[in-house]
Amino acid sequence: MNRIFTRQKGIQIPDGTMVFPFFDGLDRRNQLPWNPREGFSIAGGEIAPNRSSRIHVMPLVTQVTVVLRGLLEVRMKDPESSWPYTLKAAPQEAVLTRPGTFLQFVNPTRSAIQVLYMVSPPFVFEVDTDGRVVYNDAVVFEEDWEELKRLSWAPPGLEGQGLTPEARQEAIKRLAEQKGKTGA
């Protein structure tokens, strides 16, 4: 494919980090050679100095986080682990996060960390005209690691999010309709 994909305008997502999409699964302008809703999405990310994202989990998607600049600490608790573990990823290293893994990005340095997120199937994030989140493939928690453990990794916010394959498809349908109306 003879095409360059440009990083789009950044948005701050509910976990507290900045995300800059290159393409998502619904951007018809890119004319991807596969069905983008079944492929993947790519976005740049930035974690501010001395900051951590909030702990979150993505029940329906797999994410690969590639470090472009900085040293990223990734705290995760996957379904097979009884307690979170920390991985440290340097530039040109990647971390795989499977569905259902609790995840937190930590930047312990004085410089911003730049990453590349690749998500399959494409990450879905929908907001209404007032900026309220309607659907998010990630569930973001207020609780810390100790509190999540005390709740046996089943916090109240996890069950009430409506993150089902059917709800995801409805969000994709609404987003496609919106893009069709705006021509974007």
N, C-alpha and C positions, 0 to 999 in steps of 0.2 A: 504494500500500500504506500503510495507516494504522498505522504502527509505528515505534517508536524502538528502535534497536539500542544496547545499553550495552556499554562497554568491559569485557572480562572480566579475570580475574586474570592478572597478568603472569608470564611465565616467561623465565628466562635461557636463550637458545639457544646452541648450540655456537660461534657466531662471537663470542660475548662480549657481545652487545647484549640488551636487554630487549624483549620483544614482548608486546603486550596485544591479543588478538583481539577484534574486534567481532562477526564471524561467520565461520565456516569452512564448508567445503563439506559438512560432515556434521551440522551442528546442526539437527536436526529441529524444535526449538522455534521457530525463526524462521519456519517455513512460508513460505519464499521462493517467489515466483511463477514460478521457473524451476528447472531441475535444477541445484542448486548445485555438483554435481560437475563440471559442464561450464561453469560461470560463472566466478566469481572469489572470492577471499577478501580481507578487509580487516582489518588489524591496525594498532594504534598501535605506535610504537617509540620507544625512548629510548637515546641514545648519551651516556654519561657524560662529564663534563668532561675534557679533555685525554686522551681515549682513542681508540683505533681498534679497529674490528672486525678479526677475522682475515680474511685473504683467503679468499674462497669463490666458488663457481660454481654456478649452477642450470642443469643441462643440459636440463630439460624444461619450465620455466615462464618466463613473462615477468613482470617486476616493474616497477611504477611507484612511485617513492619521492617523496612530496610532503613538503616541509619546512614544518612548522607554526610552529616556533620555533627560532631560532638560525641559524648559517651552517654548512652542511654541506659538507665536501670529500668528493667521491666519486672514488675512483681506480678506473679500469676498463681492461680490455684485452679488446676484443671480437675475434671471429674474424677480422675484416678488418684489424685493427691489428697492427703488429709489436711495439709497446711500449705500456705503460700510459699513459693520459692522465688528467688531473685536471680535474674540473668543480667549480665552486663554486656551490651552490644556496642561495638566500636564502628566507625565508618566502614562501609562495605560489608557489614554483617547484617543478618536478618533473623527475626524471631517469628515463629509460626504460632498463631493463636487459633485453636480449634473451637468450634461452637460449644457454648456452655462453660467456657473458661473465664473466671474472674480475672480482671486485668487492670493494672495501674501503671502509667508511665511516670518515671521520676527523673527530673533533671537536677542533679546535685551540684551543677557547675554555675559559673558566673556568665556563661554564654548560652545563647539560644541553641537548641538542638533542632536540626532539620531531619525529617524522616520522609519516607515514601510509603504510603499505605496501599496495598493491593488486596482487594476484598472480592471473594467469590462465594455465592453469586453477588452481583453488584450491591453495594451498600445503599439502603433506602433510608432517606431522611426527608420528612415532609413537614412543612410549617404552613399555618394558615396565613391569611392576609394581615393578621394582627401580630404575626411573629411567634405564635404559640405552636409548640411541637404537637403535631397530629399523629405522626408515626415516626419511630426511630428504631432501627435495627439493634441499637444498643440500649440496655437498661442501665441507668446511672444511679449510683447509690449515695446516700448521705452517710451511711455507716462506714466505720473503719474496719480493718481486718479483724480485730478482736471481737467487735460486735457481730460481724458476719459469721464468725465461728460460733459465737454464743447462740446465734439463730440457726445453727446447723446448716449454714450455707443456703438457707431458704428464707430470705428476708421478705417481708410483706410486699414490697415493691416489685418483686420478681414475678409473682403470680398475676398481679392485676394489670399488667402492661398490654395484654392482648397480642403478644408476639406469637402469632401462629402463621403457618404458611398462607392461610386464607386471608388473614388481615394484611399480610405483606403484599399479596397480589392485589387486594383492593387499593392499597396505597399506591402501588405501581400504576394501576389503572387511572387513579385520580391525577397523579403527576403527569402521565402521558396526555390526559385530556387538557390539563392546564397548559402544557407546552404546545399542544396543538392549537389552543386558543390564542396564545401569545406569539406563536411562530418562532419561539426561542428554541 
